[in-house]
Amino acid sequence: MAFFGLIGNDRQMAATTYAGKESASQRRQRKEAERSAQRRQRHHRAATEADRDGWKWADSERERQEGCGGRRGWFS
């Protein structure tokens, strides 16, 4: 008859059995927050690298158009 003692106290048993352990929903939320932070960091790195590449291209294009002398105006 021990079975009848288990009916109705499942919340109490869960509170004592799983005390201090992370639930599946909490774990999912934590993992999603970590992935979101990693996506933001990757995007930031990619945007910074693209900006640097753009400036590098602009400088090389300017040198190509103006010649090897660097920044020269019309009358120099």
N, C-alpha and C positions, 0 to 999 in steps of 0.2 A: 503494500500500500504506500510505498514511498513515492510512487508516481503522483499521487494526489497532492503531495506536499509541494510539488514543483509548479503547479498551476497557479498563476497569478503573481508569482514573484520573479518573473523573468527580468524585469528592469533592475531589481535589487541584485540578482545574480550577475547581470551584465556589469553593473556598477562596481561590484567587488572583483569579478573575474578579470575584467579588462581595464581596471583602474591604472592610469598612468600610461596607457598605450594609445597610439595614434589611430584614429578611425580611418576608414577607407576614404571617406569624403574629405577629411582634413588633409590626408596625404595627397589626394588629387588636387586640392586647392593649393597646397604648398608647391607641388611639382609644377602646376600651371603658372604660378607666380615666378618660379625660377626660370621656366622657359620664356616667359614674357620678358623678364629682365635680360636674359641672354639675347633675345631678338633685338631689344633696344640697343644693347651694346654692339651687336654686329652691325646694325644699321648705322649707328654713329661712326663706327670704324670705317665702314664702306663709304659713307658720305665724306669723311675727312680725306680718305685716300683718293676719292674721285675729285675732290676740290684740288688737292695737290697735283694730281695728274693733269687737271685742266690748266693750272697755272704753269706747269712745266711745258705743256704743249704750246701755250700762248707765248712763253718766252722763246722757245725754239722757233716758232713761226715768225716772231718778230725779228730774230736774228737772221733767219733765212731771207726775209724780205728786205731787211736793211743792210745786209752784208755782214762781214765778220767784225766790223768796227763797233758793234754794240748799239747803244742808243745814240743815233745821230739825227740831227734835224735836217731841214732842207738846205741850209747855208753853211754847213760845217765841213 
